[in-house]
Amino acid sequence: MRITTLKIEADDDIVRLRMVGQEVARRCGFGKFAETRIVTALLELGRNIVQHGGGGRMILTLEPRDAGLDLVAEAIDHGPGISDLDARLSAAGPLPGTNGGPAAGLGLGLRGVRRIADRMDVDTGPEGTRIRVIFATSCGAGEAAALGSEIGEALAVLRRADPAAMLAQQNRDLLDALEERDLLMAEVHHRTKNNLALVTGLMRLSRSAAKTEETREVLRDLELRVKAITALHDRLQRAAGADSTPLLPLLRDVAEQTRQAFSTPDQEVAVAVTGEALSLSGNAATDLALAAGELMTNACKHAFAGRDKGRLHVALAREEGMLKLTVADDGCGLAPGMERPERSDSLGWRMIRTMVQKHGGFVRTSGGSTGLTVELGFGEAQLGLRED
């Protein structure tokens, strides 16, 4: 049963670890002397995380042991690992070559922790270190649920008594969630790129094996469309990683790749992009480009049905502290009684609304039988807009 997880990155976290360790040891029934020894061990592990591991976390849990219950602490970091671990744990004095300096403290501290704990396991390597220490309590295994609830309530009181520490922990949790999201998004983009390359390769192989020229032409057309999507995906990824991205060249790339993906021998779509020369940070520029791409894609899919030509106009303009992105088509527009597109529950429109709200903006649509115009407003202050 997990009790709590503490981020250990700075000296202030060591102070917090001391308070939590004292409360947990006391609730687990340890006497004053044993409580002090346990807290000493936790503090030593915490200092090692900060000084040698570059930061990490401490996890406290209750685990059943036969008929009894153990208090378990796991100290985890992503540092360079502990070299010569056996020598560090077995030597009686300062480690050879350390001259009693900071490196010596790591081994001496772990020896002390091992003497204090009922058991200590160390798993270390270039990817980091995990140290697991166990302290046997006098509680029975059947008391785990009640004891865990009691400790949880006590730690909640402790957090409420120190609102600054509670806010700092919440901020860290949020940063961890954002970091995890970014890692997941990076993995999604990586897999998308690989899948697009695989699809392109399969089309090329199929085209080579095709028996008729008509089939080869169809596969060549599909291959070009997938390549256009791949190029756009790469362009957006590069923009997201840049400190500053010029908007017009990015939007023109998006427009050209969209045109290539949707133009066919039976239908040609022309796209014009106009506006002021402006730059945004990478993430904000990518948000605008994705929104523009979604609007252009919607127009190509729905606005020009039954026609051999269509025109799109994408425009950027600044107005009263807002950056306006306008995408207008000369297509079929909205039929009377048709649901307003900005109210759609489709994934694309949900994405557009989320991006607009993120940057303090708005969505407006207008038009009739001669086409549809969509205006997206983005707050300049939230975007960090710069003139080129």
C-alpha positions in Angstrom: 0.0 0.0 0.0 1.5 3.3 -1.1 1.6 6.0 1.6 3.1 8.9 -0.3 5.5 9.9 -3.0 7.8 12.9 -2.4 9.8 14.8 -5.0 13.4 15.2 -3.9 15.2 18.0 -5.8 16.4 20.6 -3.4 17.2 21.2 0.3 13.7 22.4 1.0 12.5 18.9 0.0 14.8 17.4 2.6 13.1 19.4 5.3 9.7 18.2 4.0 11.1 14.6 4.0 12.1 14.9 7.7 8.6 16.1 8.7 6.8 13.3 6.7 9.3 10.7 7.9 8.7 11.6 11.5 5.0 11.5 11.1 5.0 8.1 9.3 7.4 6.5 11.7 5.4 7.7 14.7 2.1 6.4 13.3 3.8 3.0 12.6 4.4 2.6 16.3 8.2 3.0 16.4 9.7 4.3 19.6 11.5 7.7 19.8 15.0 6.1 19.3 13.8 3.9 16.3 11.9 6.9 14.9 15.1 9.0 14.9 17.1 6.2 13.3 14.5 5.8 10.5 14.4 9.6 9.8 18.2 9.7 9.7 18.2 6.9 7.1 15.6 8.7 5.0 17.5 12.0 5.2 20.7 10.3 4.1 18.9 8.8 1.1 17.3 12.1 0.3 20.6 13.9 0.4 22.2 11.3 -1.9 19.3 11.9 -4.4 20.0 15.6 -4.4 23.8 15.6 -4.3 24.7 12.6 -6.4 21.5 11.7 -8.4 20.5 15.1 -9.6 17.1 14.8 -8.1 14.5 12.1 -7.9 11.8 10.9 -5.6 11.1 9.0 -2.4 8.2 6.5 -2.2 6.9 5.3 1.2 4.8 2.1 1.3 3.4 -0.4 3.8 4.0 -4.0 2.8 2.8 -7.2 4.5 5.5 -9.6 5.8 4.2 -13.0 7.0 1.9 -11.9 9.8 3.6 -8.5 10.2 3.9 -5.3 8.4 6.9 -3.5 6.9 7.6 0.2 6.3 9.4 0.4 3.0 11.2 3.4 1.5 12.4 3.5 -2.1 14.8 6.2 -3.1 14.9 6.6 -6.9 17.1 8.9 -9.1 18.2 9.1 -12.7 21.9 10.0 -12.0 25.0 8.3 -13.3 24.8 5.4 -10.8 27.1 4.3 -8.0 30.5 3.0 -9.1 32.2 0.3 -7.1 29.1 -0.3 -5.0 30.5 -3.3 -3.1 33.6 -1.5 -2.2 31.6 1.5 -1.0 29.4 -0.6 1.2 32.1 -2.9 2.7 35.0 -0.4 3.3 35.6 0.5 6.9 37.0 4.0 6.3 37.1 6.7 3.5 37.1 5.2 0.1 40.4 5.0 -1.8 40.9 8.0 -4.1 38.2 10.2 -2.5 40.5 11.9 0.1 37.4 12.2 2.3 35.7 14.5 -0.2 32.1 14.5 -1.3 32.4 11.2 -3.1 33.3 9.6 0.2 30.1 10.6 1.8 28.0 8.6 -0.6 29.6 5.2 0.5 29.8 6.1 4.2 26.1 7.3 4.2 24.9 4.1 2.5 26.8 2.0 5.1 25.0 3.8 7.8 21.6 3.3 6.2 22.3 -0.4 5.8 23.1 -0.7 9.5 19.9 1.1 10.5 17.5 -0.7 8.2 16.4 -4.3 8.6 17.2 -4.8 4.9 18.6 -2.7 2.1 18.7 -3.5 -1.6 20.5 -1.4 -4.2 20.0 -1.5 -7.9 22.3 0.9 -9.7 23.6 1.5 -13.2 24.2 4.3 -15.8 20.4 4.9 -16.0 20.1 5.7 -12.3 19.8 4.2 -8.8 17.0 2.6 -6.9 17.6 2.0 -3.2 15.0 0.0 -1.2 15.1 -0.1 2.6 12.8 -2.0 4.9 11.9 -1.3 8.5 9.9 -4.0 10.4 7.0 -2.5 12.4 5.2 -4.1 15.3 1.9 -3.9 13.5 0.0 -6.9 12.1 -0.6 -7.4 8.4 -4.3 -7.0 9.0 -3.8 -3.4 10.3 -2.5 -2.2 6.9 -5.7 -0.6 5.7 -6.5 1.2 8.9 -2.9 2.3 9.4 -2.7 3.6 5.8 -5.9 5.6 6.3 -4.6 7.1 9.6 -1.2 8.0 8.0 -3.0 9.6 5.0 -5.1 11.8 7.3 -2.1 12.8 9.3 -0.2 13.8 6.2 -3.2 15.8 4.9 -3.2 17.8 8.1 0.6 18.3 7.7 0.1 19.6 4.1 -2.7 22.0 5.2 -0.5 23.4 7.9 2.1 24.3 5.3 0.1 25.7 2.3 3.3 26.9 0.5 4.7 23.4 0.5 1.3 22.0 -0.7 1.2 24.5 -3.5 4.8 23.7 -4.5 4.0 20.0 -4.6 0.9 20.7 -6.7 3.0 22.7 -9.2 5.5 19.9 -9.4 2.7 17.3 -10.0 1.4 19.5 -12.8 4.9 19.9 -14.3 5.3 16.1 -14.1 2.0 15.6 -15.9 3.0 18.1 -18.6 6.3 16.4 -19.1 4.6 13.0 -19.3 2.2 14.4 -21.9 5.1 15.8 -23.9 6.8 12.5 -23.9 3.6 10.7 -25.0 3.1 13.3 -27.8 6.7 12.8 -29.0 6.1 9.1 -29.1 2.9 9.6 -31.1 4.7 11.8 -33.6 7.5 9.3 -33.9 5.2 6.4 -34.5 3.1 8.5 -37.0 6.3 9.4 -39.0 7.3 5.7 -39.1 3.8 4.6 -40.1 3.6 7.1 -42.9 7.0 6.0 -44.2 5.8 2.4 -44.1 2.6 3.2 -46.0 4.6 5.1 -48.6 6.9 2.1 -49.0 4.0 -0.3 -49.4 2.5 1.9 -52.1 5.8 2.0 -53.9 6.1 -1.8 -53.9 2.5 -2.2 -55.0 3.0 0.3 -57.8 6.0 -1.7 -59.0 4.0 -4.9 -59.1 0.9 -3.4 -60.7 -0.2 -4.9 -64.0 -2.0 -1.9 -65.5 -1.0 1.7 -66.1 -4.3 2.8 -64.6 -3.5 1.1 -61.3 0.0 2.5 -61.3 -1.3 6.0 -61.8 -3.8 5.6 -58.9 -1.0 4.3 -56.6 1.3 7.1 -57.7 -1.3 9.7 -56.9 -1.9 8.2 -53.4 1.8 8.0 -52.8 2.2 11.7 -53.6 -0.6 12.5 -51.2 0.9 10.5 -48.3 4.3 12.2 -49.0 2.6 15.6 -48.8 1.1 14.6 -45.4 4.6 13.4 -44.3 6.3 16.6 -45.3 3.7 18.7 -43.5 4.1 16.5 -40.4 7.9 17.1 -40.4 7.4 20.8 -41.0 5.1 21.2 -38.0 7.5 19.1 -35.8 10.4 21.4 -36.7 8.3 24.5 -36.0 7.3 23.2 -32.6 10.9 22.8 -31.6 12.0 26.3 -32.8 12.4 29.3 -30.5 10.7 31.5 -33.1 8.9 30.6 -36.3 7.8 33.0 -39.1 4.1 32.5 -39.6 3.5 33.2 -43.3 6.1 30.6 -44.6 4.7 28.0 -42.3 1.1 28.7 -43.4 2.2 28.6 -47.0 3.8 25.2 -46.5 0.6 23.9 -44.8 -1.5 25.3 -47.7 0.7 23.8 -50.4 0.7 20.3 -48.7 -3.0 20.5 -48.3 -3.5 21.5 -51.9 -1.3 18.6 -53.1 -3.1 16.1 -50.9 -6.6 17.1 -52.1 -6.1 18.2 -55.7 -7.0 15.5 -58.3 -7.1 15.4 -62.1 -10.8 16.1 -61.8 -10.6 18.9 -59.2 -8.0 21.6 -58.7 -7.9 23.6 -55.5 -6.0 26.9 -55.4 -4.9 28.3 -52.1 -3.6 31.9 -51.4 -2.0 33.0 -48.2 -1.6 36.7 -47.3 -0.9 38.8 -44.3 1.7 40.5 -42.2 5.2 39.2 -41.6 5.0 37.9 -38.0 6.7 35.4 -35.9 5.6 33.2 -32.9 7.2 30.8 -30.5 7.4 27.3 -31.9 4.4 25.8 -30.0 2.1 28.8 -30.6 3.0 28.8 -34.3 2.2 25.1 -34.5 -1.1 25.6 -32.9 -2.1 28.2 -35.5 -0.8 26.0 -38.3 -2.7 23.0 -37.1 -5.9 25.1 -36.8 -5.4 26.5 -40.3 -4.7 23.1 -41.7 -7.8 21.7 -40.2 -10.0 24.5 -41.7 -8.4 24.1 -45.1 -8.9 20.3 -45.0 -12.6 20.8 -44.1 -13.0 23.1 -47.0 -11.3 20.7 -49.5 -13.5 17.8 -48.3 -16.9 19.6 -48.1 -16.9 22.9 -50.0 -16.2 21.9 -53.6 -18.4 18.8 -54.1 -19.3 18.4 -57.8 -16.9 21.1 -59.0 -13.7 20.9 -60.9 -12.2 24.0 -59.2 -12.1 25.7 -55.9 -10.4 28.6 -54.2 -9.2 29.1 -50.6 -7.9 32.3 -49.1 -5.9 32.3 -45.8 -5.2 35.7 -44.3 -3.4 36.9 -41.2 -4.2 40.3 -39.6 -3.7 42.1 -36.3 -6.7 43.9 -34.8 -7.2 45.4 -31.3 -4.7 43.1 -29.5 -5.8 40.0 -31.4 -4.2 38.1 -34.2 -6.9 37.0 -36.7 -6.6 33.9 -38.9 -9.2 33.8 -41.6 -9.9 30.9 -43.9 -12.4 31.6 -46.6 -13.6 29.4 -49.5 -15.8 30.0 -52.5 -17.6 26.8 -52.1 -21.2 25.7 -51.5 -21.4 27.4 -48.1 -24.0 26.5 -45.5 -27.5 25.3 -46.5 -30.4 26.9 -44.6 -30.9 25.1 -41.3 -27.5 23.4 -41.4 -25.7 23.2 -38.0 -23.1 25.8 -37.4 -19.7 24.1 -38.0 -18.1 25.8 -35.0 -20.6 23.9 -32.8 -19.6 20.5 -34.3 -18.5 17.8 -31.9 -16.0 16.4 -34.5 -12.4 15.9 -33.3 -11.2 18.6 -35.7 -13.5 21.3 -34.4 -12.9 20.3 -30.8 -9.1 20.7 -31.4 -9.7 24.2 -33.0 -11.9 25.3 -30.0 -9.3 24.1 -27.5 -6.5 25.9 -29.3 -8.5 29.1 -29.5 -9.4 29.0 -25.8 -5.8 28.2 -24.9 -4.8 31.5 -26.4 -7.7 33.6 -25.2 -9.4 33.9 -28.5 -12.7 33.4 -30.4 -14.3 31.5 -33.3 -16.6 33.2 -35.8 -18.2 31.8 -39.0 -20.1 33.6 -41.7 -21.3 33.1 -45.3 -24.1 31.7 -47.3 -24.4 29.9 -50.6 -21.3 31.6 -52.0 -18.9 30.2 -49.6 -17.9 29.9 -45.9 -15.6 32.2 -43.9 -14.1 31.1 -40.6 -12.3 33.6 -38.4 -10.1 32.5 -35.5 -8.9 35.1 -33.0 -5.9 34.6 -30.8 -4.8 36.9 -28.0 -1.5 38.6 -28.8 -0.4 38.6 -25.2 -0.9 34.8 -24.8 0.8 34.1 -28.2 4.0 36.1 -27.6 3.6 37.7 -31.0 6.7 39.4 -32.6 7.1 41.4 -35.8 9.7 40.2 -38.3 
